[in-house]
Amino acid sequence: MPDRKRHPLVRIIITALTLPAAAQAQTVTPETLVERLQEGGYVIYIRHAATESDYADQVTADPGDCATQRVLSRSGWAEARGIGEGFERLGIPVGEVLSSEYCRAWQTADLAFGRREEVEALNFLPSEEYSEAQVAEMRARVAPLLVMPEAGTNRVIVGHDDPFEAVTGIYPEPQGVAYVLSPADGTLEVLGSIPPDAWPGL
C-alpha cells in the first residue's frame, strides 16, 4: 500500500498484549521460523497474494461482490498456491484458517489451504485516511484473533496491510508475506517474516 496510509505505530501496548518494537520482527531466519512452525503453537498472518493493481478500494468495495474489489492477479494465484505447497512440503501443521471477507483474502486462503472461515473483523474499515480512533478500532477487532491455537497446530490468518499494522506497528510487505507471531504469557511477539518467494526449499 502507498506510504500515505502508514501510521507511526512502532510500539503498541494493548489490553493483555505487549508488542515488541517493529525492528525486532526481522531477527529470525525463514529456516528457523519453519522449524518452530513445524512444532505448532503460532499465529501466521499472511497478507493476501499479489493483486492486479494496488490501490485503496475499501471505501467503495462491497466485500460480497468481487467485481467491486481489487482481485488476485495471475501471479497472485500462483503465489497463493506456492504458499500452500510450501506448508505441505515443509510439514507445517495448520489448524484454523481465517480470512477477511474480501475476495483477494479468501481466495488466497482457498488456493493455499483449500478452506477458510471468513471473519468480518479482518476487513478494512471503510476509509482511505485512518484516524487514530479508527486505527484503535482495527486493533481492537484483530487482536482477539491473535491467540494461541490448538496444541500441535498453527492458526493461519489471511488479511490485509492496515489491520495488521494497526495491531503490530509493522507494515507488511510485499503482498503474500507471512508474519510469524508467538502469543504466549499475555504477550504477542513478532518473530519474523517469510516473503512469498522465500519459503525454504523454493
C-alpha positions as CSV (number, residue, x, y, z in Angstrom):
1,M,0.0,0.0,0.0
2,P,1.2,3.6,-0.6
3,D,3.0,5.4,2.2
4,R,0.1,7.8,2.6
5,K,-1.6,5.3,4.8
6,R,1.2,4.4,7.1
7,H,1.0,5.3,10.8
8,P,3.8,5.7,13.4
9,L,2.8,2.6,15.3
10,V,6.3,1.3,16.1
11,R,5.4,0.2,19.6
12,I,1.9,-0.5,20.8
13,I,0.6,-1.7,24.1
14,I,-3.0,-3.1,24.2
15,T,-5.0,-5.0,26.7
16,A,-3.3,-8.3,27.5
17,L,-0.9,-7.9,24.6
18,T,2.5,-6.2,24.7
19,L,4.3,-5.9,21.4
20,P,8.0,-5.5,20.7
21,A,9.5,-2.8,18.6
22,A,8.9,-3.3,14.8
23,A,12.6,-3.7,14.2
24,Q,12.6,-6.9,16.2
25,A,10.4,-8.6,13.6
26,Q,13.3,-9.4,11.3
27,T,15.6,-11.3,13.7
28,V,14.6,-14.9,13.0
29,T,15.6,-16.5,9.7
30,P,13.0,-18.3,7.5
31,E,14.7,-21.6,8.2
32,T,14.4,-21.1,12.0
33,L,10.8,-19.9,11.6
34,V,9.9,-23.1,9.7
35,E,11.5,-25.2,12.4
36,R,9.3,-23.5,15.0
37,L,6.2,-23.7,12.9
38,Q,6.7,-27.4,12.4
39,E,6.1,-27.8,16.2
40,G,2.9,-25.7,16.2
41,G,1.8,-23.1,18.6
42,Y,2.0,-19.9,16.4
43,V,-0.2,-17.5,14.6
44,I,0.7,-16.9,10.9
45,Y,-0.6,-13.7,9.5
46,I,-0.4,-13.7,5.7
47,R,-1.1,-10.6,3.7
48,H,-3.2,-11.7,0.6
49,A,-1.2,-12.6,-2.5
50,A,-0.5,-10.2,-5.4
51,T,-3.3,-8.3,-7.0
52,E,-3.7,-7.0,-10.5
53,S,-3.1,-3.5,-9.2
54,D,-2.5,-1.8,-5.9
55,Y,-5.0,0.9,-4.8
56,A,-7.3,1.6,-1.9
57,D,-10.7,0.1,-2.6
58,Q,-12.1,-0.2,0.9
59,V,-14.4,2.8,0.6
60,T,-16.3,1.7,-2.5
61,A,-15.8,-2.1,-2.5
62,D,-18.6,-4.4,-1.4
63,P,-16.9,-7.4,0.4
64,G,-19.6,-9.7,-1.1
65,D,-19.0,-8.6,-4.7
66,C,-15.6,-9.4,-6.2
67,A,-16.4,-7.2,-9.2
68,T,-16.1,-4.1,-6.9
69,Q,-12.7,-5.1,-5.5
70,R,-9.1,-5.5,-6.3
71,V,-8.6,-9.1,-7.3
72,L,-5.7,-11.5,-7.4
73,S,-3.5,-11.3,-10.5
74,R,-2.4,-14.4,-12.4
75,S,0.9,-14.3,-10.5
76,G,-1.1,-13.9,-7.2
77,W,-3.0,-17.1,-7.9
78,A,0.4,-18.9,-8.4
79,E,1.8,-17.2,-5.4
80,A,-1.0,-18.4,-3.2
81,R,-0.7,-22.0,-4.4
82,G,3.0,-21.8,-3.8
83,I,2.5,-20.8,-0.2
84,G,0.2,-23.8,0.3
85,E,2.7,-26.1,-1.3
86,G,5.4,-24.8,0.9
87,F,3.4,-25.5,4.0
88,E,2.7,-29.1,2.8
89,R,6.2,-29.8,1.7
90,L,7.7,-28.5,5.0
91,G,5.2,-30.3,7.1
92,I,3.8,-27.2,8.8
93,P,0.6,-28.2,10.7
94,V,-2.4,-25.9,10.0
95,G,-5.4,-25.6,12.3
96,E,-7.9,-22.8,11.8
97,V,-7.7,-20.8,8.6
98,L,-9.3,-17.4,9.0
99,S,-9.7,-14.7,6.3
100,S,-11.3,-11.4,5.7
101,E,-14.4,-11.2,3.6
102,Y,-12.6,-9.6,0.7
103,C,-12.2,-11.8,-2.3
104,R,-8.4,-11.5,-2.6
105,A,-8.0,-12.7,1.0
106,W,-10.4,-15.7,1.0
107,Q,-9.2,-16.7,-2.5
108,T,-5.6,-16.7,-1.2
109,A,-6.7,-18.9,1.7
110,D,-8.6,-21.3,-0.5
111,L,-5.8,-21.6,-3.0
112,A,-3.2,-22.1,-0.3
113,F,-5.1,-24.3,2.2
114,G,-8.3,-25.4,0.5
115,R,-10.5,-23.9,3.2
116,R,-11.2,-20.8,5.2
117,E,-13.6,-19.2,7.7
118,E,-14.4,-15.6,6.7
119,V,-14.3,-13.1,9.6
120,E,-15.6,-9.6,9.3
121,A,-13.2,-8.3,12.0
122,L,-10.3,-8.8,9.5
123,N,-11.9,-6.4,7.0
124,F,-10.7,-2.9,6.4
125,L,-12.7,0.0,7.9
126,P,-14.3,2.0,5.0
127,S,-11.8,4.9,4.9
128,E,-8.7,5.8,3.0
129,E,-7.1,8.0,5.6
130,Y,-7.5,6.4,9.0
131,S,-7.9,8.5,12.2
132,E,-6.2,7.3,15.4
133,A,-9.6,6.2,16.6
134,Q,-10.1,4.0,13.5
135,V,-6.6,2.5,14.0
136,A,-7.5,1.7,17.5
137,E,-10.8,0.1,16.4
138,M,-9.0,-2.1,13.9
139,R,-6.5,-3.1,16.6
140,A,-9.4,-4.0,18.9
141,R,-11.0,-6.1,16.2
142,V,-7.9,-8.0,15.1
143,A,-6.1,-8.5,18.5
144,P,-8.6,-11.1,19.8
145,L,-7.8,-13.3,16.8
146,L,-4.1,-13.4,17.6
147,V,-4.3,-16.1,20.3
148,M,-2.8,-19.5,20.9
149,P,-4.0,-22.2,18.5
150,E,-5.0,-25.7,19.3
151,A,-2.0,-27.8,20.5
152,G,0.2,-29.0,17.7
153,T,-1.2,-26.7,15.1
154,N,-0.8,-23.1,13.8
155,R,-3.5,-20.6,13.3
156,V,-3.4,-19.0,9.8
157,I,-4.9,-15.6,9.2
158,V,-5.1,-14.2,5.7
159,G,-5.8,-10.5,5.7
160,H,-4.7,-7.0,4.7
161,D,-1.9,-4.5,5.4
162,D,-3.6,-1.8,7.5
163,P,-5.3,-4.1,10.1
164,F,-2.0,-5.9,10.6
165,E,-0.1,-2.6,11.0
166,A,-2.8,-1.4,13.5
167,V,-2.2,-4.3,15.8
168,T,1.6,-4.7,15.4
169,G,3.0,-1.4,14.2
170,I,4.5,-3.2,11.2
171,Y,3.6,-2.5,7.6
172,P,3.5,-6.0,5.9
173,E,5.1,-6.0,2.5
174,P,5.3,-7.4,-0.1
175,Q,1.9,-8.9,-0.8
176,G,1.9,-12.5,0.1
177,V,4.3,-12.1,3.0
178,A,3.7,-14.3,6.1
179,Y,4.5,-13.0,9.6
180,V,5.0,-15.5,12.4
181,L,3.6,-14.4,15.7
182,S,4.0,-16.0,19.1
183,P,1.1,-15.4,21.5
184,A,2.2,-16.6,25.0
185,D,2.1,-15.4,28.6
186,G,0.0,-12.4,27.8
187,T,2.3,-11.1,25.1
188,L,2.4,-11.1,21.3
189,E,5.9,-11.4,19.9
190,V,6.6,-10.9,16.2
191,L,9.3,-13.4,15.4
192,G,9.9,-12.6,11.8
193,S,8.5,-12.9,8.3
194,I,8.8,-15.1,5.2
195,P,8.2,-13.4,1.8
196,P,6.2,-15.5,-0.7
197,D,9.2,-16.4,-2.8
198,A,11.5,-17.2,0.2
199,W,10.0,-20.3,1.7
200,P,12.9,-22.7,2.4
201,G,13.3,-25.2,-0.4
202,L,12.0,-23.0,-3.2
